Amino acid sequence: MVVVVVVVMIMMMIGTDTSCRQLFKDCKILTITSLYVFEVLCFLKKYKSSVQKSKQVHYHNTMTNMDLRIKSCNTNLYKKKSVINMGIRLYNKVPIHIKKLEEYKSYKRELKSFLINHAFYSIEEFLCY
């Protein structure tokens, strides 16, 4: 991440005391974290038919019925580090208007726009959004 920030600072000819968050937004560049989130969510969008939605478990009309269910597992390592479970955790934090998009290209475009506009520096920051 530091290398990317330094490169952006050199490209934009700014000092080291300036925050790069706005520069990422202005240049429409994804941060490393946002790029990771983008790739994982695009992967999950393609293969989410194998993942169970909340509305398939219960039929109540709730705010989270578009969310995906995290797969049960026996180890904490799998629970925290697997691409599928991390992808589900990330997907459940995506705004509802993006989740509702069925067409893959529209989903990618809106997701990328969302990630560029927020320039997340960490997964925790994304999950707390």
C-alpha positions in Angstrom: 0.0 0.0 0.0 2.8 2.4 0.9 4.4 2.0 -2.6 1.1 2.8 -4.3 0.7 5.9 -2.1 4.2 7.1 -2.9 3.7 6.6 -6.6 0.4 8.6 -6.5 2.2 11.3 -4.5 5.0 11.5 -7.1 2.5 11.5 -10.0 0.5 14.4 -8.4 3.7 16.2 -7.2 2.5 16.6 -3.6 4.3 16.5 -0.3 4.5 13.6 2.1 2.3 15.4 4.7 -0.8 15.4 2.4 -3.4 12.7 2.6 -3.8 10.7 -0.6 -7.4 9.6 0.0 -8.8 12.5 -2.0 -6.1 11.9 -4.7 -7.3 8.3 -5.2 -10.8 9.7 -5.6 -9.7 12.5 -8.0 -7.6 10.1 -10.2 -10.3 7.4 -10.0 -7.8 4.9 -8.7 -8.7 2.0 -6.4 -6.7 1.6 -3.3 -5.1 -1.8 -2.7 -7.8 -2.7 -0.2 -10.6 -1.5 -2.5 -9.0 -3.5 -5.4 -9.1 -6.6 -3.1 -12.7 -6.0 -2.2 -13.6 -5.4 -5.8 -12.0 -8.7 -7.0 -13.5 -10.8 -4.2 -17.0 -9.4 -4.8 -16.8 -9.8 -8.5 -15.7 -13.4 -8.0 -18.6 -13.9 -5.5 -21.1 -12.3 -7.9 -20.2 -14.8 -10.6 -20.4 -17.8 -8.3 -23.0 -16.8 -5.8 -25.6 -19.3 -7.0 -23.7 -21.8 -4.8 -24.2 -19.5 -1.7 -27.4 -19.5 0.3 -29.3 -16.2 0.7 -31.0 -15.2 4.0 -34.4 -15.2 2.2 -33.9 -18.9 1.4 -33.6 -19.7 5.1 -36.6 -17.7 6.3 -39.4 -16.1 4.4 -39.9 -13.0 6.4 -39.4 -9.8 4.5 -36.4 -8.3 6.4 -33.8 -5.7 5.7 -31.2 -8.4 5.3 -33.1 -10.7 3.0 -30.6 -9.8 0.2 -27.6 -10.8 2.4 -25.8 -14.1 1.9 -25.4 -16.6 4.7 -21.9 -17.4 5.9 -21.1 -21.1 5.6 -20.7 -22.9 8.9 -17.2 -24.3 9.5 -15.2 -26.0 12.2 -12.1 -23.8 12.3 -11.6 -20.2 12.9 -8.9 -20.0 10.2 -11.5 -21.1 7.6 -14.1 -18.8 9.0 -11.9 -15.7 8.9 -9.6 -16.4 5.9 -11.5 -18.3 3.3 -12.3 -16.3 0.2 -16.0 -17.4 0.2 -16.6 -16.4 3.8 -14.7 -13.2 3.5 -16.5 -12.5 0.3 -19.9 -13.1 2.0 -18.9 -10.7 4.8 -17.9 -8.1 2.3 -21.0 -8.6 0.1 -23.3 -8.2 3.1 -21.8 -4.7 3.6 -22.4 -3.5 0.0 -25.2 -1.0 -0.4 -28.6 -2.6 -1.4 -28.8 -0.7 -4.7 -25.7 -2.4 -5.9 -26.8 -5.9 -4.6 -30.0 -5.6 -6.6 -28.2 -5.3 -9.9 -28.5 -8.5 -11.8 -26.4 -7.6 -14.9 -22.7 -8.3 -14.2 -21.3 -5.3 -16.0 -23.7 -2.9 -14.2 -22.8 -4.5 -10.9 -19.0 -4.1 -11.6 -19.4 -0.5 -12.7 -21.5 0.5 -9.7 -19.3 -1.4 -7.3 -16.1 0.2 -8.7 -17.7 3.6 -8.5 -18.7 3.0 -4.9 -15.2 1.8 -3.9 -13.5 4.8 -5.7 -15.7 7.3 -3.9 -14.9 5.9 -0.5 -11.1 5.0 -1.0 -11.0 2.4 1.8 -7.6 1.9 3.4 -8.5 -1.3 5.3 -10.9 -4.2 5.3 -12.0 -3.2 8.8 -12.8 0.3 7.5 -15.0 -1.3 4.7 -16.8 -3.6 7.1 -17.5 -0.7 9.5 -19.0 1.4 6.7 
